[in-house]
């Protein structure tokens, strides 16, 4: 995408004017999306993006600039300004040997989305729409979104890294609204993968539509959820969003390196119940959050975060590594070339335990079953979170009984993971978009069914 000679010149220019490290990030991306409302295609967009980010370090200080003006003169001018902004160290005699690194491609794409006609993509959306709309007469609106992109990146730096990666993502998102007696509830399901159009041979499109509709119909008929401190059983798959938000972000160097995390300085200490182990794994073939290399050119890997309750590791980028005096873990990510990278999650999940989901329910006398989680918010510095339960049920006498709506889970992440007392063997992952200071990126969340002995549930008292 850029010649090695020009990249070397850009890196050399940064170092010549200041700083002790320089990096170039080149991105070329094709994106395509459609939106269907009530069976009609209402919006379609596509486009190509090409741009370059240039970054320099001086110790633990960093300067980042980006441009889509690709002339040599413009790129060298940007590189000069980055170096001058860092100042102090000026390397005059600099020899750079960029060695291209080849990595095994763990995320093979069989059918590139840009080779598929618009008609075939819309047909997939219609199938999802039909199954959701026909699920019940209570379904009043269905919105289906289709999203794909093909991103090619090249990363080079003053340490000699020269690496390329190709990331393909495909996702289908279904939102269904049910209405009864003036009450409206929404169900959502959004499967995705690091695959091409073959993804739709791997999933049941009609079942995806039904899952969204089922949640909406169940909840529109539900009673208000009780409030108070309750045992809560959280289902597998997207239930892992709580760990992702309330614990995962607090394990990123973005907050740990600044001491703005409840887990800073606690490596080797017990931070969770003994039944809890968790990883972040960017190497899972074709997973939504996987890549061959991160956005600094470091190979991704499986990072053990918590093992039997003990904190074992953080997710670290290069700048965070400098600040923490630790090696990068292949965790640097960014939305696109307009963002500097920072430490981020890839596919983050609690590992399976020994309990069957039915056993967990049967051992819960009274509580809440959170079958599907929704959005929420968290403060990484304090661990405080609140999350909506999109689909919830009461557990009474060890059995799942009536549906309840309007439940919110409130607590502190570091306290909740200490209160997990049962972990299931039914691990599954769900897909979402994760936002942070380096933009919005694809990320898998996941877990088996778990039970938390006590969480504050916001709802309505009887």
C-alpha positions as CSV (number, residue, x, y, z in Angstrom):
1,X,0.0,0.0,0.0
2,X,3.1,2.2,0.6
3,X,6.6,1.3,-0.5
4,X,9.1,0.3,2.0
5,X,11.4,3.1,1.0
6,X,8.7,5.8,1.7
7,X,7.8,4.1,5.0
8,X,11.4,4.1,6.0
9,X,11.7,7.8,5.1
10,X,8.6,8.6,7.2
11,X,9.9,6.8,10.2
12,X,13.4,8.4,9.8
13,X,11.8,11.8,9.6
14,X,10.0,11.4,12.9
15,X,13.1,10.3,14.6
16,X,15.3,13.0,13.0
17,X,13.1,15.7,14.6
18,X,12.4,14.1,17.9
19,X,11.3,11.1,19.8
20,X,12.8,7.6,20.3
21,X,10.2,5.5,18.5
22,X,8.1,6.0,15.3
23,X,5.3,4.0,13.7
24,X,3.3,4.1,10.5
25,X,-0.2,2.6,10.1
26,X,-1.7,2.3,6.7
27,X,-5.3,1.3,6.2
28,X,-7.5,0.5,3.1
29,X,-11.1,-0.4,3.9
30,X,-14.2,-1.2,1.9
31,X,-17.5,-1.0,3.9
32,X,-21.0,-1.9,2.9
33,X,-24.2,-1.7,4.9
34,X,-28.0,-2.0,4.4
35,X,-31.0,-1.3,6.6
36,X,-34.5,-2.9,6.1
37,X,-37.6,-1.6,7.9
38,X,-40.9,-3.5,7.8
39,X,-39.7,-5.5,4.8
40,X,-38.5,-2.6,2.7
41,X,-34.9,-1.7,2.0
42,X,-34.7,1.9,3.3
43,X,-31.0,2.6,3.4
44,X,-27.8,1.4,1.7
45,X,-24.3,2.8,1.9
46,X,-20.9,1.8,0.8
47,X,-17.5,3.4,0.5
48,X,-13.7,3.1,0.4
49,X,-11.4,4.5,3.0
50,X,-7.7,5.0,2.7
51,X,-5.5,6.8,5.2
52,X,-2.3,6.8,7.1
53,X,-1.5,7.3,10.8
54,X,1.9,8.4,12.0
55,X,2.9,8.1,15.7
56,X,6.0,8.9,17.8
57,X,7.0,8.2,21.3
58,X,9.4,9.9,23.6
59,X,9.6,7.8,26.8
60,X,6.0,7.5,27.9
61,X,4.8,10.5,25.9
62,X,3.1,10.0,22.5
63,X,2.0,12.1,19.6
64,X,-0.3,10.9,16.8
65,X,-1.3,12.4,13.5
66,X,-3.2,11.1,10.5
67,X,-3.8,12.1,6.9
68,X,-5.4,10.9,3.7
69,X,-3.2,13.2,1.7
70,X,-0.8,10.6,0.2
71,X,1.9,12.6,-1.5
72,X,5.5,12.1,-0.3
73,X,5.8,15.7,0.6
74,X,2.6,15.7,2.7
75,X,3.5,12.5,4.5
76,X,7.0,13.7,5.3
77,X,5.6,17.1,6.5
78,X,3.2,15.3,8.9
79,X,6.1,13.1,10.1
80,X,8.2,16.1,10.8
81,X,5.5,17.8,12.8
82,X,5.1,14.6,14.9
83,X,8.8,14.5,15.7
84,X,9.0,18.2,16.5
85,X,6.0,17.9,18.8
86,X,7.9,15.3,20.8
87,X,11.3,17.2,20.7
88,X,14.4,16.6,22.7
89,X,15.9,13.4,21.2
90,X,17.0,13.8,17.7
91,X,18.5,10.7,16.0
92,X,20.7,11.8,13.0
93,X,22.3,8.5,12.1
94,X,19.5,6.1,11.9
95,X,19.6,2.8,9.9
96,X,16.3,1.0,9.6
97,X,16.0,-2.5,8.4
98,X,12.3,-3.3,7.7
99,X,11.8,-7.0,7.7
100,X,8.5,-8.2,6.5
101,X,7.0,-10.8,8.9
102,X,4.7,-13.5,7.6
103,X,2.1,-14.9,9.9
104,X,-0.2,-17.9,9.6
105,X,-3.6,-16.7,8.5
106,X,-5.9,-18.2,11.1
107,X,-9.0,-16.5,9.7
108,X,-9.5,-17.8,6.2
109,X,-12.3,-16.2,4.2
110,X,-14.0,-18.4,1.7
111,X,-16.4,-16.0,0.0
112,X,-15.4,-12.3,0.0
113,X,-18.5,-10.1,0.6
114,X,-17.7,-7.8,-2.3
115,X,-18.0,-10.8,-4.7
116,X,-21.6,-11.3,-3.7
117,X,-24.5,-9.4,-5.3
118,X,-26.6,-6.9,-3.4
119,X,-29.7,-9.1,-4.2
120,X,-28.2,-12.1,-2.3
121,X,-27.5,-10.0,0.7
122,X,-31.0,-8.5,0.7
123,X,-32.4,-12.0,0.4
124,X,-30.7,-12.9,3.7
125,X,-32.2,-9.8,5.3
126,X,-35.7,-10.8,4.0
127,X,-35.4,-14.2,5.5
128,X,-34.5,-12.8,8.9
129,X,-37.3,-10.2,8.6
130,X,-39.9,-12.8,7.7
131,X,-39.1,-15.1,10.5
132,X,-39.2,-12.3,13.1
133,X,-42.3,-10.6,11.7
134,X,-44.3,-13.9,11.5
135,X,-43.3,-15.0,15.0
136,X,-46.3,-13.4,16.6
137,X,-49.1,-11.0,15.8
138,X,-47.7,-8.9,18.7
139,X,-44.6,-8.0,16.5
140,X,-45.3,-4.5,15.2
141,X,-42.0,-3.6,13.7
142,X,-38.8,-5.3,12.6
143,X,-35.6,-3.7,11.6
144,X,-32.8,-5.7,10.0
145,X,-29.3,-4.4,9.4
146,X,-26.5,-6.0,7.4
147,X,-22.9,-4.8,7.7
148,X,-19.7,-6.0,6.2
149,X,-16.2,-4.7,5.7
150,X,-12.8,-5.7,4.2
151,X,-9.9,-4.0,5.9
152,X,-6.3,-4.2,4.9
153,X,-3.6,-2.8,7.2
154,X,0.1,-2.3,7.0
155,X,2.1,-1.5,10.2
156,X,5.8,-0.6,10.3
157,X,7.9,0.9,13.1
158,X,11.4,1.9,14.0
159,X,12.0,-1.5,15.7
160,X,12.0,-3.1,12.3
161,X,8.4,-4.3,12.3
162,X,6.8,-4.5,8.8
163,X,3.6,-6.5,8.9
164,X,0.3,-6.7,7.0
165,X,-3.1,-8.2,7.8
166,X,-6.5,-8.5,6.1
167,X,-9.6,-8.4,8.3
168,X,-13.1,-9.3,6.9
169,X,-16.2,-8.9,9.1
170,X,-19.8,-9.8,8.4
171,X,-22.8,-9.2,10.7
172,X,-26.6,-9.4,10.7
173,X,-28.6,-7.5,13.3
174,X,-32.3,-7.9,13.9
175,X,-34.4,-5.7,16.2
176,X,-38.1,-6.6,16.8
177,X,-40.7,-4.5,18.6
178,X,-43.7,-6.1,20.3
179,X,-46.7,-4.2,21.5
180,X,-49.6,-5.2,23.7
181,X,-52.0,-3.0,25.8
182,X,-49.9,0.1,25.1
183,X,-46.7,-1.6,26.4
184,X,-43.8,-1.9,23.9
185,X,-40.7,-4.1,24.3
186,X,-37.7,-4.6,22.0
187,X,-35.8,-7.8,21.3
188,X,-32.4,-7.8,19.6
189,X,-30.0,-10.4,18.2
190,X,-26.9,-9.6,16.2
191,X,-24.6,-12.5,15.2
192,X,-21.4,-11.7,13.4
193,X,-18.0,-13.3,12.6
194,X,-14.6,-12.7,11.0
195,X,-15.8,-14.4,7.9
196,X,-17.1,-13.6,4.5
197,X,-20.6,-14.4,3.1
198,X,-20.1,-18.1,4.0
199,X,-21.1,-16.9,7.5
200,X,-24.7,-17.3,6.4
201,X,-24.1,-21.0,5.7
202,X,-22.9,-21.4,9.3
203,X,-25.9,-19.8,11.1
204,X,-29.6,-20.2,10.9
205,X,-30.9,-16.9,9.6
206,X,-34.5,-17.7,10.4
207,X,-33.7,-18.7,13.9
208,X,-31.8,-15.4,14.4
209,X,-35.0,-13.5,13.5
210,X,-37.1,-15.6,15.9
211,X,-34.7,-15.0,18.8
212,X,-35.1,-11.3,18.5
213,X,-38.9,-11.6,18.2
214,X,-39.2,-14.1,21.0
215,X,-37.5,-11.7,23.5
216,X,-39.8,-8.9,22.5
217,X,-42.9,-11.0,22.9
218,X,-41.9,-12.6,26.2
219,X,-41.1,-9.2,27.7
220,X,-44.2,-7.4,26.5
221,X,-46.3,-10.0,28.5
222,X,-44.0,-9.9,31.5
223,X,-44.7,-8.5,35.0
224,X,-42.4,-5.8,36.4
225,X,-39.2,-7.2,37.9
226,X,-38.8,-7.2,41.7
227,X,-36.2,-5.0,43.3
228,X,-33.7,-5.7,46.0
229,X,-30.6,-7.9,46.6
230,X,-31.1,-11.2,44.9
231,X,-29.2,-14.2,43.6
232,X,-28.9,-13.8,39.9
233,X,-28.2,-16.5,37.3
234,X,-26.8,-15.0,34.1
235,X,-27.1,-17.0,30.9
236,X,-24.2,-17.8,28.6
237,X,-23.3,-16.0,25.4
238,X,-24.0,-12.3,25.6
239,X,-24.3,-12.5,29.4
240,X,-20.5,-12.1,29.3
241,X,-21.0,-8.4,28.6
242,X,-21.0,-7.8,32.3
243,X,-17.5,-9.3,32.7
244,X,-16.4,-7.4,29.5
245,X,-17.5,-4.1,30.8
246,X,-17.2,-4.3,34.5
247,X,-13.9,-6.3,34.7
248,X,-12.4,-6.4,31.2
249,X,-12.0,-2.7,30.7
250,X,-10.4,-2.4,34.1
251,X,-7.7,-4.9,33.0
252,X,-6.7,-2.9,30.0
253,X,-3.4,-1.0,30.2
254,X,-5.4,2.1,29.1
255,X,-6.6,2.4,32.7
256,X,-4.1,0.2,34.6
257,X,-1.0,2.1,33.5
258,X,-2.5,5.3,34.9
259,X,-3.5,3.7,38.1
260,X,-7.1,4.4,37.2
261,X,-8.2,0.8,37.7
262,X,-9.3,-1.2,40.7
263,X,-7.0,-4.0,39.5
264,X,-3.8,-1.9,39.2
265,X,-0.9,-3.4,41.1
266,X,-2.8,-6.6,42.0
267,X,-1.0,-9.2,39.8
268,X,-0.8,-12.5,41.7
269,X,-3.5,-11.5,44.1
270,X,-6.9,-13.2,44.5
271,X,-9.5,-10.9,42.9
272,X,-12.4,-13.3,42.1
273,X,-14.0,-16.4,43.4
274,X,-11.9,-19.6,43.0
275,X,-14.4,-20.9,40.4
276,X,-13.6,-18.0,38.0
277,X,-11.0,-18.1,35.3
278,X,-11.1,-15.8,32.3
279,X,-9.1,-15.1,29.1
280,X,-8.9,-12.7,26.2
281,X,-8.1,-14.6,23.1
282,X,-7.5,-12.8,19.7
283,X,-6.4,-16.0,18.0
284,X,-9.8,-17.8,17.8
285,X,-10.3,-18.7,14.1
286,X,-12.8,-16.4,12.4
287,X,-14.1,-15.0,15.7
288,X,-15.7,-11.5,15.6
289,X,-12.9,-9.9,17.6
290,X,-9.9,-11.9,16.2
291,X,-7.0,-10.7,14.1
292,X,-3.7,-12.2,13.1
293,X,-1.8,-9.2,14.4
294,X,-2.9,-6.3,16.5
295,X,-2.8,-2.7,15.2
296,X,0.8,-2.2,16.3
297,X,1.9,-5.3,14.3
298,X,2.3,-7.6,17.4
299,X,0.9,-11.1,16.9
300,X,-2.3,-11.7,18.8
301,X,-2.4,-14.4,21.5
302,X,-4.4,-16.0,24.2
303,X,-3.9,-13.9,27.3
304,X,-4.8,-15.5,30.7
305,X,-6.4,-12.8,32.8
306,X,-7.7,-14.6,35.8
307,X,-6.9,-18.2,36.9
308,X,-8.9,-19.8,39.7
309,X,-9.7,-16.3,41.1
310,X,-6.1,-15.0,40.9
311,X,-5.2,-12.1,38.7
312,X,-2.6,-13.3,36.1
313,X,-2.4,-10.7,33.5
314,X,-3.4,-7.4,31.8
315,X,-4.0,-6.5,28.2
316,X,-1.1,-4.3,27.1
317,X,-0.2,-2.1,24.1
318,X,3.2,-0.6,23.4
319,X,2.7,2.7,25.2
320,X,1.0,1.0,28.1
321,X,3.9,-1.4,28.2
322,X,6.4,1.4,28.5
323,X,4.4,3.0,31.3
324,X,4.1,-0.4,33.1
325,X,7.5,-1.7,32.2
326,X,5.8,-4.8,30.7
327,X,5.8,-6.4,27.3
328,X,2.9,-5.8,24.9
329,X,0.3,-8.7,24.7
330,X,-1.0,-8.2,21.2
331,X,-3.9,-6.1,22.5
332,X,-3.5,-2.8,20.6
333,X,-6.6,-1.9,18.6
334,X,-8.2,1.1,16.9
335,X,-11.4,1.8,15.0
336,X,-9.4,3.1,11.9
337,X,-6.5,5.2,10.9
338,X,-8.0,8.3,12.5
339,X,-7.4,6.8,16.0
340,X,-4.2,6.1,17.8
341,X,-4.2,2.5,19.1
342,X,-4.5,1.6,22.7
343,X,-5.0,-1.6,24.7
344,X,-8.4,-3.2,24.0
345,X,-10.2,-6.5,24.3
346,X,-10.6,-9.0,21.4
347,X,-12.7,-12.1,22.4
348,X,-13.0,-12.0,26.2
349,X,-14.8,-14.6,28.2
350,X,-15.1,-16.6,31.4
351,X,-13.9,-20.2,31.0
352,X,-16.4,-23.1,31.6
353,X,-16.8,-24.7,35.0
354,X,-18.2,-28.0,36.2
355,X,-21.9,-27.2,36.7
356,X,-24.7,-28.0,34.3
357,X,-27.0,-25.0,33.7
358,X,-30.0,-27.0,35.0
359,X,-28.1,-27.7,38.2
360,X,-27.4,-24.0,38.7
361,X,-31.2,-23.2,38.4
362,X,-32.2,-26.1,40.6
363,X,-29.9,-24.9,43.3
364,X,-31.4,-21.4,43.4
365,X,-34.4,-21.2,45.6
366,X,-35.4,-17.7,44.6
367,X,-33.8,-15.2,42.3
368,X,-33.6,-13.7,38.8
369,X,-32.6,-15.5,35.6
370,X,-31.0,-13.0,33.2
371,X,-31.4,-14.8,29.9
372,X,-30.4,-11.9,27.7
373,X,-28.4,-8.8,28.7
374,X,-28.6,-5.4,27.2
375,X,-26.5,-2.3,27.3
376,X,-25.0,-0.7,30.3
377,X,-22.3,1.6,31.6
378,X,-19.2,1.2,33.8
379,X,-16.6,3.3,35.5
380,X,-13.2,1.4,35.2
381,X,-11.7,3.4,38.1
382,X,-14.3,2.3,40.6
383,X,-15.8,-0.8,38.9
384,X,-19.3,0.5,39.3
385,X,-21.7,-0.7,36.7
386,X,-25.4,-0.9,35.7
387,X,-26.8,-3.2,33.0
388,X,-30.3,-3.7,31.6
389,X,-31.7,-7.2,31.5
390,X,-33.4,-7.5,28.1
391,X,-35.0,-10.8,28.9
392,X,-35.5,-11.9,32.5
393,X,-37.4,-14.5,34.5
394,X,-38.1,-15.3,38.1
395,X,-36.5,-18.4,39.6
396,X,-38.8,-19.9,42.2
397,X,-38.2,-23.1,44.1
398,X,-35.4,-24.0,41.8
399,X,-37.4,-23.5,38.6
400,X,-37.6,-20.8,36.0
401,X,-41.2,-19.4,36.2
402,X,-42.7,-16.2,34.9
403,X,-41.1,-13.5,32.8
404,X,-40.2,-10.2,34.3
405,X,-39.2,-6.9,32.6
406,X,-37.5,-3.7,33.6
407,X,-34.7,-5.4,35.6
408,X,-31.3,-3.6,36.0
409,X,-28.2,-5.1,37.6
410,X,-26.3,-2.7,39.7
411,X,-22.9,-3.3,41.4
412,X,-19.2,-3.1,41.3
413,X,-17.3,-5.5,39.0
414,X,-14.6,-6.4,41.5
415,X,-17.2,-7.3,44.1
416,X,-19.4,-9.3,41.7
417,X,-16.7,-11.6,40.5
418,X,-16.0,-12.5,44.1
419,X,-19.6,-13.5,44.5
420,X,-19.8,-15.9,41.6
421,X,-20.4,-19.3,43.3
422,X,-21.4,-21.5,40.4
423,X,-20.0,-21.7,36.8
424,X,-21.7,-23.7,34.1
425,X,-20.2,-25.9,31.4
426,X,-22.1,-24.4,28.5
427,X,-19.8,-21.6,27.3
428,X,-20.9,-19.5,24.3
429,X,-19.9,-16.2,22.8
430,X,-21.9,-13.2,21.5
431,X,-20.9,-10.3,19.3
432,X,-20.9,-6.6,20.0
433,X,-19.2,-3.3,19.3
434,X,-16.9,-2.0,22.1
435,X,-16.2,1.7,22.5
436,X,-13.2,3.3,24.1
437,X,-10.7,6.1,23.5
438,X,-9.5,4.4,20.3
439,X,-13.0,4.2,18.8
440,X,-15.5,1.4,18.2
441,X,-14.2,-2.1,17.4
442,X,-15.7,-5.6,17.0
443,X,-15.4,-7.7,20.2
444,X,-16.7,-11.0,21.3
445,X,-18.1,-11.4,24.9
446,X,-18.8,-14.7,26.4
447,X,-19.3,-17.0,29.4
448,X,-21.0,-20.2,30.5
449,X,-24.1,-19.8,32.7
450,X,-23.0,-18.4,36.0
451,X,-24.7,-17.6,39.4
452,X,-23.9,-14.6,41.4
453,X,-24.9,-15.1,45.0
454,X,-26.1,-11.5,45.4
455,X,-26.6,-8.5,43.1
456,X,-28.7,-5.4,43.6
457,X,-31.6,-5.7,41.1
458,X,-33.3,-2.4,40.2
459,X,-36.9,-3.1,39.4
460,X,-40.2,-2.6,41.2
461,X,-41.0,-3.7,44.7
462,X,-44.2,-5.7,45.0
